[in-house]
Amino acid sequence: MTSRRLSGRALHGGATVSVVLERREGPIAIAQGDRERRLDELTVIAGDRATVLRDAEGALRVSTIEHLLSAFAGLGVHDGVRIVVEGPELPVLDGGSVAFCEALRAIEAPRGEPRVRVLAAGSIELGRSRYDFAPGPSVDVAVELEWSDARLVPRAAWVGDESVYIARIAPARTFAFASEVEALAERGLGQGVDPESVVVVGETILCSGRPFEADEPARHKLLDLLGDLYVHGGPPRGRVLARRPGHGVTHRAIAEARARGLVG
């Protein structure tokens, strides 16, 4: 059995945690301690600054999994991998999905086609967020943001190409606005921040390592959206345009889209 272990600090909890990706036949499964469940057996229980999944009994609970699942979506991996989480949260690593992509490629995770699709055109509005759906022959996902900072590009899109995902989406680092940092710290979030894995947007834009690009926050929002769509069997074949997406609102929007027959 081929496997890869990735270790690092948890973004929000700050502890050192690990995740092991194992090449194994069968559906995508997540294991933690003595529990193992298929991904489709887990439900979303929180979605503020991260996506949290748990089983029905509450014994398996995994936080901040969206970056890993985004890599699955970007590489078109829909089965053949077991995810072993050692800790309550996944490591933040590079702040995006590069390390996860490299691990999936190293274990030769199988590629496949999307298993859900957009069935009908329609829109879902939840507060200030809006999700537009339209049928189409291939994956076509985009985000539109309303930044108050004119330095930031407000849009990013992806049409299902693995090489584009690896080159442009996976490297987009997690970010926060300087005005949010103190409030996040008061809530105990962001304790595992590495200067090279996060961008802080303030009067000046703070980052280490790679130079910042104006569309990087939008690309990271797209990265997160792809991971959240993957939880629900996506990203679907068809058009999804998310305006002002967020973890919690995305999961609510997909649930409503399924209930209305827009996605299936």
C-alpha positions, 0 to 999 in steps of 0.5 A: 500500500502506498501512503504519504504522511504530512505533518505541521501545525494546525491553522486554528488550534496551533498543535502539531498534527498529521494526515496520512493519505493511503492509496486503497481501493474503494470510496474516499474514507476518513479515519480518526482514532478507531473510527473510519467512515466514508466521506459521504457518511459525514455531515458538516457541523460548522462552517465559520472559518473552516469546514468541520465534518463529523459522523453521526455519533460525534466520535469522528470529528475533523476540522479544516479539511477544505484545503485537502478536499480541494486538492481532491477536486482539482486533481479529479480524485473521487475514490481510491484514497483513505485519509487518516487524520491524527489530531482534531484538525488538518495541518495548514502546511503551505496555506493552500493545497500544493503539498496535498496535490504532491502527496496525491500524485505521489501515491498515484491517486486515481483520476475520475469524472465528476459524479454530480452535475447541475441539472437545471438553471437557478439561483440561491440567495442566502443573505448577501451571498448568491449562487448561480447554477446552470447545466453544462458539459464540463466543470466551470466554477467561479467566485466573485467577491466584493472587496473594499480594497481596490488592490484586490482582484475580485474574481477567479475561475476554474474550468476543470483543468488539473494543470491549471489547478496545480499552477494557479489555484493550489498555491493560493495561500490562506489570508486574513484582513488586518482588521480581523486578526485581533478578533480571530486571536480572541476566539482562539483561531489562527494559532498555527499561522506560519508567515509563509503560509498566510497573507495579511491584508492591511495598510501594507500586505504582509507575506513571506516567501512567494510574492503576493499577487492581486488575485491570490485572495480570490484564488484562495476563495475559489480553492476553498469553494472547490473543497466545500463542493467536494464534500457534496460530491462535486464540483459538479459538471456544469456552471457554478458562480458563487458571489460572496461565498463562505464555508457555512453558506456554501454548504447551505446553498448546496443543500438547498440546490439539491432539495430544489433539484438544481444539482444531483 
